[in-house]
Amino acid sequence: MLFMKGNKMFPSCGFSARVVQILKGHGVKFETFNVLSDPAMRQGIKEFSDWPTIPQLYVKGEFVGGCDIVNQMEESGDLNGLLEPAPAQ
């Protein structure tokens, strides 16, 4: 689950767009929630994760990080073991 500004078809900020690009590049199925549509959720997700910025990526219910962390994990190859590609159809 990616909490972001906009949605995976139309990201509303560059940081959200970058995380979407990374996830799509891995071929994983993921859902998004547009925090711009719900100010309480936008604030609540920051408090829940104790992370001050959006986007925020969760995998299997666990907080992974924001754009900077996801980008670092992509560059180091650490995302490969964390993300499972969607089954071929």
C-alpha positions as CSV (number, residue, x, y, z in Angstrom):
1,M,0.0,0.0,0.0
2,L,1.3,3.4,-1.0
3,F,0.0,6.4,0.8
4,M,0.7,9.2,-1.7
5,K,-0.3,12.5,-3.2
6,G,-2.5,11.6,-6.2
7,N,-2.8,8.0,-7.4
8,K,-0.7,5.6,-9.3
9,M,-2.2,6.8,-12.6
10,F,-1.8,10.5,-11.8
11,P,0.7,11.2,-9.1
12,S,0.5,14.8,-7.7
13,C,4.1,15.2,-6.7
14,G,7.5,14.1,-7.9
15,F,8.3,12.1,-4.8
16,S,5.0,10.1,-5.1
17,A,5.7,9.6,-8.9
18,R,9.2,8.3,-8.2
19,V,7.9,5.6,-5.8
20,V,5.2,4.6,-8.2
21,Q,7.8,4.3,-11.0
22,I,10.0,2.1,-8.7
23,L,7.1,-0.2,-7.8
24,K,5.9,-0.5,-11.4
25,G,9.4,-1.3,-12.5
26,H,9.3,-4.3,-10.1
27,G,6.1,-5.5,-11.6
28,V,4.3,-5.7,-8.3
29,K,0.6,-5.2,-7.6
30,F,0.0,-2.3,-5.3
31,E,-2.8,-0.1,-4.2
32,T,-2.7,3.6,-3.4
33,F,-4.5,6.0,-1.2
34,N,-4.6,9.7,-2.1
35,V,-3.9,11.6,1.1
36,L,-5.0,14.8,-0.5
37,S,-8.6,13.5,-0.4
38,D,-8.6,13.1,3.4
39,P,-6.7,15.6,5.6
40,A,-7.3,13.4,8.7
41,M,-5.7,10.4,7.0
42,R,-2.8,12.5,5.8
43,Q,-2.0,13.6,9.3
44,G,-2.9,10.2,10.9
45,I,-0.6,8.2,8.7
46,K,2.3,10.5,9.6
47,E,1.6,10.0,13.3
48,F,1.1,6.2,12.9
49,S,4.5,5.7,11.2
50,D,6.3,8.5,13.1
51,W,7.4,9.6,9.6
52,P,6.8,13.3,8.6
53,T,6.5,13.0,4.9
54,I,4.4,11.6,2.1
55,P,4.6,9.2,0.2
56,Q,4.8,6.3,2.6
57,L,5.2,2.7,1.5
58,Y,3.9,-0.3,3.5
59,V,4.6,-3.9,2.5
60,K,2.7,-6.7,4.2
61,G,1.4,-4.2,6.7
62,E,4.9,-3.0,7.7
63,F,6.1,0.5,7.2
64,V,9.1,0.6,4.7
65,G,9.7,4.3,4.3
66,G,9.3,7.4,2.3
67,C,10.6,8.2,-1.1
68,D,14.2,8.7,0.0
69,I,14.3,5.3,1.7
70,V,12.6,3.5,-1.1
71,N,14.9,5.1,-3.6
72,Q,18.0,4.0,-1.5
73,M,16.6,0.5,-1.2
74,E,16.1,0.4,-5.0
75,E,19.7,1.5,-5.7
76,S,21.1,-1.0,-3.2
77,G,19.0,-3.9,-4.4
78,D,17.3,-4.3,-1.0
79,L,13.8,-3.9,-2.6
80,N,14.3,-7.1,-4.6
81,G,13.8,-9.4,-1.6
82,L,11.0,-7.3,-0.1
83,L,8.7,-7.0,-3.1
84,E,7.1,-9.9,-4.8
85,P,6.2,-9.6,-8.5
86,A,2.6,-10.0,-9.4
87,P,1.8,-13.4,-11.0
88,A,1.8,-13.5,-14.8
89,Q,-1.7,-13.6,-16.3
